[in-house]
Amino acid sequence: MKKNRINYTAYLDRIQSPEKASLLIKNNDVLGVSGFTKAGDSKAVLPNVAKRALSEDVKVTVLSGASLGYNTDADLAKNGALHKRMPFQADPTLRKSINSHEVLYVDQHLGQTADMLQHVDNFKIDVAIIEAVSITKDGFIIPTSSVGNSPVFADKAEKIIIEINTTFPESLEGIHDIKFLKKQPHRDIIPVLRSETRIGVPYIKIDPEKVAAIVFTEVPDSPAVISDPDEKTTAISNHILQFLEKEVDEGRLTESLLPLQAGIGKTANAILSGFVNSRFKDLTMYSEVLQDSTFELFDSGKLLFASASSITVTEECLKRIFNNFEDYKDKLLLRPQNISNAAEVISRLGVIGINTAIEFDIYGNVNSTHITGTKMMNGIGGSGDFARNGYLSIFACPSISKEGRISHIVPMVSHTDHTEHDVDILVTEQGLADIRGLAPIERAKVIIENCAHPEYKEQLMNYFTEASKLGGHTPHILEETLSWHTNLKTHGTMKIEEFAIH
């Protein structure tokens, strides 16, 4: 019955075990693997590459759409199988290897990886590993729960390995919208005029001669782990909803808003969940990832349509979706990430981008990636694609953490991913700062007053007051700008009893 998913008979004699297929991958190869935030990734061949590295000299570079599921990244890292990884990851073991320089890491805007591959001719892809629901009669790939960078990987690769995952229903066929973009400057307009606009075909077109192996797997996607909304995330969601309600009341938006985008994780999921009980209606999404909250909004009748690059949900949500897939099939599209994250489309549609931060500073600069300025957490993901190009750029985080030892609002961020020029709204559980049209010294007062935790508000204002005495368009005391971070490293807290100017 498994072979019934292969409608191109020439592939039948290329069916292999995952172990044998993994032998096609050689030392120093560059791999382009499907997968976007744990969805639609290699669950058979790539784990076997990690196993081989325990006894063989196999070290590879791995490119994906975004993070991989299960322990794949961890096993590749700890077994010494990784030379370089890009453009995103979210695994603690790999993170440790990156920060110790055992693995090189390229943190990249998710909308730019495909363009880089098209323009850097010497950046070859030796092997593409792509997960599929089935194979068309022409030998083309019907993807599973993500598209990511798979089209460009398949195009650039010398060889292609297809993993057919039979845990996915064949009814997924039809939800993908694949359009291959030409190399710049010969690229056509991307004619997405609404979230639901279909511009491509429901399969990844490939050269069948490149297909070196077909393997089967029955391993489902690694389920997302999302905590229920708590007091802080609920407060953040409410602040954003109240802000958007005001935008409607003042005539800048309608109750259908504009297409929504939200990052991944607990905070982003809670923010979107808040729309279920809001006044807003007939909503749409143009995003990267569809989380549990997306399907809550579908079920509530609030959401009409969602476009993204992957479906990344909890195990319970996944079962509900696939058991009732016909209820959702005509309400969503999955696209390549250079279209889901395309600046042109994001700008045209006027997407409202809602993303999370590690910290932001009193002038509106945002750090999304580095702990104390040096240690990589996960990566910038697609937040920059939406922050720079959307109608509204919203960043959220808690005001404090670690029992108050850390303030997430600081004098100067320890690493800058999104400059003040690309940020419109900052929000914590304490409140929301609308910094549109404000000069730096105006921003500082609004951010401190609305977003800072009471335990740090006076400390932040003292810094700003003393810095302002020194003048400058964006006042800083250079000797003190990162003192909060150094104090945390030295004393385990950002609280400074008495701010001193050296």
Rosetta blueprint (number, residue, H / E / L):
1 M L
2 K H
3 K H
4 N H
5 R H
6 I E
7 N L
8 Y L
9 T H
10 A H
11 Y H
12 L H
13 D H
14 R H
15 I E
16 Q L
17 S L
18 P H
19 E H
20 K H
21 A H
22 S H
23 L L
24 L L
25 I L
26 K L
27 N L
28 N L
29 D L
30 V E
31 L E
32 G E
33 V E
34 S L
35 G L
36 F E
37 T L
38 K L
39 A E
40 G L
41 D L
42 S L
43 K L
44 A L
45 V H
46 L H
47 P H
48 N H
49 V H
50 A H
51 K H
52 R H
53 A L
54 L L
55 S L
56 E L
57 D L
58 V L
59 K L
60 V E
61 T E
62 V E
63 L E
64 S L
65 G L
66 A L
67 S L
68 L L
69 G L
70 Y L
71 N L
72 T H
73 D H
74 A H
75 D H
76 L H
77 A H
78 K H
79 N L
80 G L
81 A L
82 L E
83 H E
84 K E
85 R E
86 M E
87 P L
88 F L
89 Q L
90 A L
91 D L
92 P H
93 T H
94 L H
95 R H
96 K H
97 S H
98 I H
99 N H
100 S L
101 H L
102 E L
103 V L
104 L E
105 Y E
106 V L
107 D L
108 Q L
109 H L
110 L L
111 G L
112 Q L
113 T H
114 A H
115 D H
116 M H
117 L H
118 Q H
119 H H
120 V L
121 D L
122 N L
123 F L
124 K L
125 I E
126 D E
127 V E
128 A E
129 I E
130 I E
131 E E
132 A E
133 V E
134 S E
135 I E
136 T L
137 K L
138 D L
139 G L
140 F L
141 I E
142 I E
143 P E
144 T L
145 S L
146 S E
147 V L
148 G E
149 N L
150 S H
151 P H
152 V H
153 F H
154 A H
155 D H
156 K H
157 A E
158 E E
159 K E
160 I E
161 I E
162 I E
163 E E
164 I E
165 N E
166 T L
167 T L
168 F L
169 P L
170 E H
171 S H
172 L H
173 E L
174 G L
175 I L
176 H E
177 D L
178 I E
179 K L
180 F L
181 L L
182 K L
183 K L
184 Q L
185 P L
186 H L
187 R L
188 D L
189 I L
190 I L
191 P L
192 V L
193 L L
194 R L
195 S L
196 E L
197 T L
198 R L
199 I L
200 G L
201 V E
202 P L
203 Y L
204 I E
205 K L
206 I L
207 D L
208 P H
209 E H
210 K H
211 V E
212 A E
213 A E
214 I E
215 V E
216 F E
217 T E
218 E L
219 V L
220 P L
221 D L
222 S L
223 P L
224 A L
225 V L
226 I L
227 S L
228 D L
229 P L
230 D L
231 E H
232 K H
233 T H
234 T H
235 A H
236 I H
237 S H
238 N H
239 H H
240 I H
241 L H
242 Q H
243 F H
244 L H
245 E H
246 K H
247 E H
248 V H
249 D H
250 E L
251 G L
252 R L
253 L L
254 T L
255 E L
256 S L
257 L L
258 L L
259 P L
260 L E
261 Q E
262 A E
263 G L
264 I L
265 G L
266 K H
267 T H
268 A H
269 N H
270 A H
271 I H
272 L H
273 S H
274 G H
275 F H
276 V H
277 N H
278 S L
279 R L
280 F L
281 K L
282 D L
283 L E
284 T E
285 M E
286 Y E
287 S L
288 E L
289 V E
290 L E
291 Q L
292 D H
293 S H
294 T H
295 F H
296 E H
297 L H
298 F H
299 D H
300 S H
301 G L
302 K L
303 L E
304 L E
305 F E
306 A E
307 S E
308 A E
309 S L
310 S E
311 I E
312 T L
313 V L
314 T L
315 E H
316 E H
317 C H
318 L H
319 K H
320 R H
321 I H
322 F H
323 N H
324 N L
325 F H
326 E H
327 D H
328 Y L
329 K H
330 D H
331 K H
332 L E
333 L E
334 L E
335 R L
336 P E
337 Q H
338 N H
339 I H
340 S H
341 N L
342 A L
343 A H
344 E H
345 V H
346 I H
347 S H
348 R H
349 L H
350 G L
351 V L
352 I E
353 G E
354 I E
355 N E
356 T E
357 A L
358 I L
359 E E
360 F E
361 D E
362 I L
363 Y L
364 G L
365 N L
366 V E
367 N E
368 S L
369 T L
370 H E
371 I E
372 T L
373 G L
374 T L
375 K E
376 M E
377 M L
378 N L
379 G L
380 I L
381 G L
382 G L
383 S H
384 G H
385 D H
386 F H
387 A H
388 R H
389 N H
390 G L
391 Y L
392 L E
393 S E
394 I E
395 F E
396 A E
397 C L
398 P L
399 S L
400 I E
401 S E
402 K L
403 E L
404 G L
405 R L
406 I E
407 S E
408 H L
409 I E
410 V E
411 P L
412 M L
413 V L
414 S L
415 H L
416 T L
417 D L
418 H E
419 T L
420 E H
421 H H
422 D H
423 V L
424 D L
425 I E
426 L E
427 V E
428 T E
429 E L
430 Q L
431 G E
432 L E
433 A E
434 D E
435 I L
436 R L
437 G L
438 L L
439 A L
440 P H
441 I H
442 E H
443 R H
444 A H
445 K H
446 V H
447 I H
448 I H
449 E H
450 N H
451 C H
452 A L
453 H L
454 P H
455 E H
456 Y H
457 K H
458 E H
459 Q H
460 L H
461 M H
462 N H
463 Y H
464 F H
465 T H
466 E H
467 A H
468 S H
469 K H
470 L L
471 G L
472 G L
473 H L
474 T L
475 P L
476 H L
477 I L
478 L L
479 E L
480 E L
481 T L
482 L L
483 S H
484 W H
485 H H
486 T H
487 N H
488 L H
489 K H
490 T H
491 H H
492 G L
493 T L
494 M L
495 K L
496 I L
497 E L
498 E L
499 F L
500 A L
501 I L
502 H L
